[in-house]
Amino acid sequence: MSTQADHGHELIPRPEQTPDALRAALAVVDPGRLEEMQANKDEAFAKAVEWQSLSPVRSWVLTWARDIEIARRPDLSARHAHAKDNLENEDPVIAQEALRELSAVLDEAMKEVRR
């Protein structure tokens, strides 16, 4: 099982799972996604009001915590980028392996943020 010590270099510490902390972290590790984050946040909060449930907000927090986990860790970020680059490879074996690797990266990142 992976531990914090196994991750090696991290660009920033893992942020708290609050909207402000996640936004600040994203501004450092992937500022090009700030507009996307805000749009997703607006949708999540609108759904929360409509559904009278905090589950859309919690889902938003976990999704962005996961994506920031990937971006703040060069090991995961490199694996994620490589897998995404091969998702539409014309060789179905390579594309299938890329899909498996992408899923593994997302699962590892989610496991870390749920600790």
C-alpha positions as CSV (number, residue, x, y, z in Angstrom):
1,M,0.0,0.0,0.0
2,S,1.2,3.5,-0.9
3,T,2.1,5.9,1.8
4,Q,2.9,9.6,1.8
5,A,6.6,8.9,2.0
6,D,6.4,6.8,-1.2
7,H,5.3,9.7,-3.3
8,G,8.6,11.5,-3.4
9,H,8.5,15.0,-4.6
10,E,5.2,16.9,-4.3
11,L,4.8,20.4,-5.7
12,I,2.6,21.6,-2.8
13,P,1.2,20.0,0.3
14,R,-2.2,18.3,0.1
15,P,-4.7,21.1,0.6
16,E,-7.6,21.0,3.0
17,Q,-10.9,19.9,1.4
18,T,-12.5,23.3,1.5
19,P,-13.4,25.4,-1.6
20,D,-10.9,28.2,-0.8
21,A,-8.0,25.8,-0.1
22,L,-8.7,23.8,-3.2
23,R,-8.9,26.9,-5.3
24,A,-5.6,28.2,-3.9
25,A,-4.0,24.8,-4.6
26,L,-5.3,24.7,-8.2
27,A,-4.0,28.2,-8.8
28,V,-0.5,26.9,-8.1
29,V,-0.6,23.5,-9.8
30,D,-3.0,24.0,-12.7
31,P,-4.2,27.6,-13.0
32,G,-5.6,27.0,-16.5
33,R,-8.4,25.0,-14.9
34,L,-9.6,27.8,-12.5
35,E,-12.6,28.8,-14.7
36,E,-13.6,25.1,-15.1
37,M,-13.4,24.7,-11.3
38,Q,-15.6,27.8,-10.7
39,A,-18.2,26.6,-13.3
40,N,-18.3,23.1,-11.7
41,K,-18.6,24.7,-8.3
42,D,-21.5,26.9,-9.4
43,E,-23.3,23.8,-10.9
44,A,-22.7,21.8,-7.7
45,F,-24.1,24.5,-5.4
46,A,-27.1,25.0,-7.7
47,K,-27.8,21.3,-7.6
48,A,-27.4,21.3,-3.8
49,V,-30.1,23.9,-3.5
50,E,-32.3,22.2,-6.0
51,W,-31.9,18.8,-4.4
52,Q,-31.8,20.1,-0.9
53,S,-28.7,17.9,-0.4
54,L,-25.0,18.6,0.2
55,S,-24.1,15.5,-1.9
56,P,-23.3,17.6,-5.1
57,V,-21.0,19.9,-3.0
58,R,-19.2,16.9,-1.5
59,S,-18.8,15.3,-4.9
60,W,-17.4,18.6,-6.2
61,V,-14.9,18.8,-3.3
62,L,-13.8,15.1,-3.8
63,T,-13.5,15.5,-7.6
64,W,-11.3,18.6,-7.3
65,A,-9.3,17.2,-4.4
66,R,-8.6,14.2,-6.6
67,D,-7.6,16.3,-9.6
68,I,-5.3,18.4,-7.5
69,E,-3.8,15.3,-5.9
70,I,-2.8,14.2,-9.4
71,A,-1.5,17.7,-10.4
72,R,0.5,18.2,-7.3
73,R,2.3,14.9,-7.6
74,P,4.6,14.7,-10.6
75,D,4.5,10.8,-10.5
76,L,0.7,10.7,-10.8
77,S,0.6,13.7,-13.2
78,A,3.1,12.0,-15.6
79,R,1.1,8.7,-15.5
80,H,-2.2,10.5,-16.0
81,A,-0.9,12.5,-19.0
82,H,0.7,9.4,-20.6
83,A,-2.5,7.4,-20.2
84,K,-4.7,10.2,-21.6
85,D,-2.3,10.5,-24.6
86,N,-2.8,6.9,-25.5
87,L,-6.6,6.6,-24.9
88,E,-7.4,7.0,-28.6
89,N,-4.4,5.0,-29.9
90,E,-5.3,3.0,-33.0
91,D,-3.9,-0.1,-31.4
92,P,-6.8,-1.4,-29.2
93,V,-4.4,-3.1,-26.8
94,I,-2.6,0.2,-26.2
95,A,-5.9,2.1,-25.8
96,Q,-7.2,-0.5,-23.4
97,E,-4.0,-0.4,-21.3
98,A,-4.2,3.4,-21.3
99,L,-7.8,3.2,-20.0
100,R,-6.7,0.8,-17.2
101,E,-3.8,3.0,-16.3
102,L,-6.0,6.2,-16.2
103,S,-8.5,4.4,-14.0
104,A,-5.6,3.2,-11.7
105,V,-4.3,6.8,-11.4
106,L,-7.8,8.2,-10.6
107,D,-8.4,5.5,-8.0
108,E,-5.0,6.0,-6.3
109,A,-5.6,9.8,-6.1
110,M,-9.1,9.3,-4.7
111,K,-7.8,6.9,-2.2
112,E,-5.2,9.4,-1.0
113,V,-7.7,12.3,-0.6
114,R,-10.2,10.1,1.3
115,R,-7.6,9.2,3.9
